[in-house]
């Protein structure tokens, strides 16, 4: 007996030791799990908080930088306007000067002093006189700071400022020097203004706008102006440079850390709750695992371990499915009371449609019909909706009631696997899988709710449609992976610009939409649009080190100002977005009623264009190009014309942008190349010596990989030398991405295709790239040409531009020659070639044949002129 007790004690001790070891392991794993989860959530919320703060600091820094630039510019404009008062001559005496200078200073507190300096750098008059008397008569020629700045101001004849310095009147500031030019352009004197920076910036940086922010304006390491707020973490600082008359100031902004806690959970709370949960669950798991349980209880637990959720049981009438009774758990799940049963049917507890697409009401009727016909039991998958609005997938069992012949008993058993699948399908049906944003369907649902809420509470709401205009070019250049990453970055920036209660959705590849609710005035919608444009204008760094800059257009429509129906509100915002696309810069535009007519006209043009492309209702005309010296024909420029439904001939500026946006430019370009090759082949068959024909290409066509292949295939098919085809690329397209354009230029050159740089000097062509571009011809911008005719010969920039191009061994072509005076100027400037209505208007195919005939018989003959004055402005 003693041995048995001893053996039992040893077994108990061994079992206890095992339990303690197992409890320790379980406790350690529990602590490790909760600590890992706590750290993960803490890091997630900390990163989210940092992102919000950095975005807020960046947006605020950009706004403050813009304000600083505007206030400094406006103050300098005041100084320049004051200088314009003396265009008729210098002040007669000190009294005459002070009578105008003193009132000016009293209106602008930042202006500490305003002085008159003679052209030989001597200070003659000062205002105010008090405290500045010693400055009268001072010679600034040898002043180490003022002297060099004065030299630049007089040399460039425009306002210049000094570096920031300590003013005699006290405080940090700068001195500005604005030359006074007489009516004949002679320098009469210089206006010198001393500006105190603190007085200037304190009047423009609104303390409510940057409340609790730390804002600092500095030049280098010198702090010019500072507002101390709650933010002091240098890691959350954003700096924006500001160009002030050739000098760079820096705007530093640190966001208030409390901003992030308004829209996100405080990361410190995550650590507190996570630590508390870790301790509690670790102790609980340790105690449970360390407890010895009777064998019988363990067996019972094993038997009942299968069901984690109680089944839902209820009874309904056979006739129409009204609720008769249900278990307490079922009533709690659906949040129903007994007095509600007579008004609710079984299908009311389900969503409108089941997972197989059938209506819930129709499914209930079919099941009751089967039971009434004698079926003993029906089983199927059924979705119910809980009191919280959560959809739960269950296995349904329906049987005739054993206690009431007029009722049916229903049991709903929770199906976790099917529920997870349905929830995933529901998420995919309402969200964009790439960005996680709501899709078009969910956006429309939320828009309906937002309009109903705004109508009930008489609130103002706004719908914004955001389009990334150049996204297709980003995809073409960097590939789909970078394009997807760019979309995710865009969606993140949009989330950061809107409030938590607002909705941001993705409609298509490059189109997004925003619902901004509970607005007090229309300016609130403008502020959201400005934030979107500002956020999208910031460059995106790719994984390859490239920089992507987005061009964004935002359309804004207001409820109830612009529309009351949700669908019309969205359509109006879309119309406003198309209007915003007309701007060369990223911008936003509000809807106006007249835009409906514009949208109808645009859609009508798109329809006509598609039909015209299918029916080939386009023609080509050819503008001759002549050598300046002997007026011999050197080539043609092919110009596209569209014959619309009314029979009117339309020029490219009327329809090219629409064709490019709708994807019609690619088949249209293929037709142009094929028509030109056929024309060259016909000329050769008729015995004429073909001359090159130049084709204008858009930015999208220029970067297409198959453009060169199409030209080579068609020239080979028609047995034409590829050099007979010339490609004209505008300076704006070439300099948009010069390195990429350079590579494309070389591919054209390797194929033997001629190249012309069009609209030279209309933009900012780099001389470095101009030397590297393998072009044979350079067409001068007409604006440069017209400017040269208005200037004196010694001031003309036409001749230097022509000499520059000829020094690079490029032929120079002048366009738009319409008068004999223009022709004489070009001949004197030694321009190589020219084209224009003075020499010949664009000709159709038959007239070009006659022109070639005349050129063949007499190279000195004057070309036929066929004026079409309505087409002088468009190609």
Buried (B, 14 or more C-beta within 10 A) or exposed (E): EEEEEEEEEEEEEEEEEEBEEEBEEBBEEBBEBBBEBBEEBBEBBBEBBBBBBBBBBBBBBBBBBBBBBEBBEEBBEBBBEBBEBBEEEBBEEBEEBBEBBEEBBEEBEBBBBBBBBBBEBBBBBBBBEEEBEEBBEBEBEEBEEBEEBBBEBBEEEBBBBBEBBEBEEEEBBBBBBBBBBBEEEEBBBBBBBBBBBBBBBBEBBEEEEBEBBBBBBBBEEEBBBEBEBBBEEEEBBBBBEBEBBEBEBBBBBBBBBEBBBEEBBBBEEBBEEBEEBBEEBBEEBBEEBBEEEEEEEEEEEEEEEEEEEEBBBBBBBBEEBBBBBBBEEBBEBBEBEEEEBEEBBBBBBBBEBBBEEEBBBEBBBEBBEEBEEEEEEBEBBBBBBEEEEEBBBBBBBBBBBEEBEEBBBBBBBBBEEBBEEBBEEEEEEBBBEBBEBBBBEBBBBBBEBBBEEBEEEEBBBBBBBBBBBBBBBBBEBBEEEBBEBBBEBBBBBBBBBBEEEBBBBBBEEBBBBBBBBBBEEBEBBBBBBBBBBBBBBBEBEBEEEEEBEBBBBBBBBBBBBBBEEBEEBBBBBBBBBBBBBEEEEBBBBBBEEEBEEBBEEBEEBBEBBBEBBEEEBBBBBBBBBBBBEEBBBBBBBBBBBBBBEEEEBBBBEBBBBBBBBBEBBBEBBBBBBBBBBBBBBBBBEEEBEBBBBBBBBBBBBBBBEEBBEBBBBBBEEBEBEBEBBBBBBBBBBBBBBBEEBBEBBBEBBEBBBBBBBBBBBBBEBEEEBBEBBEBBBBBBBBEBBEBBEEEEEEEBEBBEBBEBBBEBEBBBBBBBBBEEEBBEBBEEBEBBBBBBBBBBBBBEBEBBBEBBEBBEEEEEEEBBEBEEEEBEEEB
